[in-house]
């Protein structure tokens, strides 16, 4: 009620302040501008700032039974000028959770409609509005905050029903063991959520082993620790504690839980042999079998490293015949033989054993001595198998060993001194023979490193020895023979034929020779090449590298076939030399040092023309023949075409009618026109032979050769079609030629053929006189030759001839 009265008082004070401020006289414009800049109107004058509602937070207790309950009343100063309608919005009114609050639209009272729960909603922020009956907003909306006050309506809860922890035995007081935790849904800033922990019960596992209080707890944090000494794993294996938590600092609501504390064992007990004396027996010559078990006990926790035993043989096994290991299930020591015993050398073995744990002993353990046990092992005698002195038996011999050579002897013996019998169960090449009584191994025949049963120069066989006592026990061993390579094969020279140039001393290449050797290194390359004395007079051989040499003539030889003896020697010890007859074809070479003689190139082998090169030569010859045939065919076609052209010019008649064509339009174009025309067709047919093919124009009608361009037509214009139909009668030849001249006059790509009127033959019986101005009837005196001097140096001589001055 006091809060509501305070809210009403604040609203009344705010209204009085607004009325008082409206009656005051405004200060001058300058002071208002400086002191209250936010009151400036848009027109430059001052305006009064409206006051917002300022309502402090409203506190409401959760779980209130007095509902509905008035919380606060709001009032607008517009109530004095007209009717005001109040509205409320926000969570708890028109938003989820809805219908928790409402407002009286006439009086402005805000009230709660149902009990509130702080654990769900700790506060509400609402907006209050003052509206006119028409819905116009009269005041700025006011924010109203409602805080829900907490009540102690939630018990504290442990995070687990049962907590687990562990503590090592013999831990000192104050040792941290574990922690328990709890939560409370009430307000953590109040006493409603202030928790306090306590231990209200203790039970040992097994029960009734320890009755005193062994653990304490921090009432604020829930940390559990040891309070007393005497936690022994051999006595108690764990504890069950009942833990209580209460809110209101221990005075409020409570909850219970359990804490299970396991006691962890430490290695504070040594293992002990039980018993500590053992007698066992073992058969000689057997390995990998168990001869007995030894037992040890330990008070520590089974299955852990504090309990697991580790056995050691400390005395009596200097030869390493025995081994002992632990059975993980029973923790017993298993004694076995890992190296064959020999009855003849020792009939009894006395072993001293010790035992300890896998984990090191704790410093809290009693200072007891290590447990010791004694084991006596009796060795039983039995028939032993023969034994080889070495296994494998290794022998190193040359591959060319002579048959009957002794390879090995005294290879085996029998521990029981029995008589032995030897044989060879495996000898893939049959190279070996063995004496059945003495065991001497000899070579049956020579070896070869090229055998498929020889790998990396090593040949392996199997030798077996059997005693003659009852049962006939046998033993086998490997015979490993390392074969040394010997120089068995001389080198072989190749190629045995080739070609060289007859010109000596010109740097021409010789015949390259090489060799192969069936032996392996170091009895093969490098090879040495040489010539006999009788051959070295005309020939020489030069070493190129370790496997090749080059044969050269010393003097210039005639072309032909020569037989040259060449010696080749390998690098074996001792070395082997072979001689070979090399057929050498000597031929004359060109500038590129190639043999000119095709027969020598064909007969040469390895060094001569290769098969691919021969194919290339033959293909080139075939191509040349095809080009030659094509040229002949083209020539025939051109001759046939020329004959047709001659028929067009002279017709089918045998009479020469060219001397009748005597009508000319011009006298010639000078020296420039002479280079542009071929006038062989106008010569006497009886004086000249067939015309060259280059004279005849191609199908397009344009003559061959570099023709001068015309100056009166643009370049590269299409040519007109020339007449090609031969005249039906020889008398029509004049019309045919005139048609051709007319077409040539209009051809932009060739000079005008009708100006080619300079002839050296004008036909038989012509009545026309000479057209040359030099041979004219006029006298020299009537001519003016000064213009010849302007034509250049080439016409100077002509000007001197005709100028009388």
Secondary structure, 3 states (H helix, E strand, C coil): CHHHHHHHHHHHHHHHHHHHHHCCCCCCHHHHHHHCHHHECCCCCECCCCCCCCCCCEEEECCCCCCCEEEEECCCHHHHCCCCEEEEEEECCCECCCCCEEECCCCCEEEECCCCCCCCCCEEEEEEEEECCCCCECCCCEEEEEEEECCCCCCCEECCCEEEEEEECCCCCCCEEEECCEECCCCCCCHHHCCEEEEEEEEEECCCCCCCCCEEECCCCCEEEECCCCCCCCCCCEEEEEEEEECHHHCCCEEEEEEEEEEECCCCCCCEECCCEEEEEEECCCCCEEEEEECEECCCCCCCCCCCEEEEEEECCCCCCEEEEECCCCCCEEEEECCCCCCCCCCEEEEEEEEEECCCCCCCCCCCCCCEEEEEEEEECCCCCCEECCCCEEEEEECCCCCCCEEECCCEECCCCCCEEEEEEECCCCCEEECCCCCCEEECCCCCCCCCCCECCEEEEEEEEEECCCCCCEEEEEEEEEEECCCCCCCEEECCEEEEECCCCCCCCCEEEEEECCCCCCCCCCCEEEECCCCCCCEEEEECCCCEEEEEECCCCCCEEEEEEEEEECCCCCCCEEEEEEEEEEECECCCCCECCHHHHHHCCCCCCCHHHHHHHHHHHHHHHHHHHHHHHHHHHHHHHHHHHHHHHHCCCCCCCHHHCCCCCCCCCCHHHHCCCCCHHHCCCCCCCCCCHHHCCCCCCCCCCCCCCCCCCCCCCCCCCCCCCCCCCHHHHHHHHHHHHHHHHCCCCCCCHHHCCCCCCCCCCCCCCCCCCCCCCCCHHHCCCHHHHHHCHHHHHHHHHHCCC
